[in-house]
Amino acid sequence: MKYALLSSGVILIAIGLSILIVILINKKKKLKAWLSIIIATFSSILLSISFILIYFAFHYNATENAKSFLKSDESVVVRDKNGWYEFDNTSNTDDAIIFYAGAKVEESAYAPLCHKLAEEGVDVFLIKMPLYFPLLNSNAADQVLQQYTYQNYYMMGHSLGGTTASLYLSKTNYSFKGIIFLASYSTTKLDDSYQCLSLYGTQDTVLNKEEYTKNQKNFPKDYKEVIIEGGNHSQFGDYGHQKNDGIATIERSKQIEITTNEICSLIHS
């Protein structure tokens, strides 16, 4: 809803400015009606594109600490692929998570969480999204599923990434065991056969709690909710403090540890 309103607002502003441009041109030189329409239309399109590009040009960058988790070690092999980062526990061939990052967050910000999950025996494919915006490529999981074969696949997403992951899950023909929401929710009804885990922090002031509560009916019937005491929205990743988020009262490493343990408990149960 937030991004739909934003898009509508951008378009309305662009149209208004385009009409103003035509009016100003008309004051100096009278234009024919058809020419005014053409100028207004093209101005609206160009201005809308410009506003959108400016908006997406600003995003949250991964910290240097987060990027340090993009390196392989004795237990996890990290591969930087064209469309994703792969966190591979070489002894695991059973379980894998396909992860959609939050909107306007550099994907590598989630490397600490992904690396930790791989250490615990769950491979992770952290998808790279165009303009760091998951809705622009909601079917991105397909490219992973076409190249790899695991016994159990799970979708996971943070914030808008979780909502996008659920949209994908609701229409895909591929087989999945379940879905994990990090400070997120589904806007479409998910099949009750899926395992489902929902986590968010008590200090999270970015997640719209009213929308979350309203959309809980869309979770599979037997979902598990975990509220992380002291956690916030930003600390599922490592990209600094997100605008309008609450102040966490636990360390980021602790929030990631709790999140990892709950996810592994779900998958390994």
Secondary structure, DSSP 8 states (H G I E B T S, - for coil): -HHHHHHHHHHHHHHHHHHHHHHHHHHHS---HHHHHHHHHHHHHHHHHHHHHHHHH--B---HHHHGGGS--SS-EEEE-SSEEEEE-TT--SEEEEEE--TTB-GGGGHHHHHHHHHTT-EEEEE--GGG-GGGGTTTHHHHHTT---SEEEEEEETHHHHHHHHHHTT--S---EEEEES---SS---TTSEEEEEEETT--SS-HHHHHHTGGGS-TT-EEEEETT--SGGGS-SS--TT----SS-HHHHHHHHHHHHHHHHH-
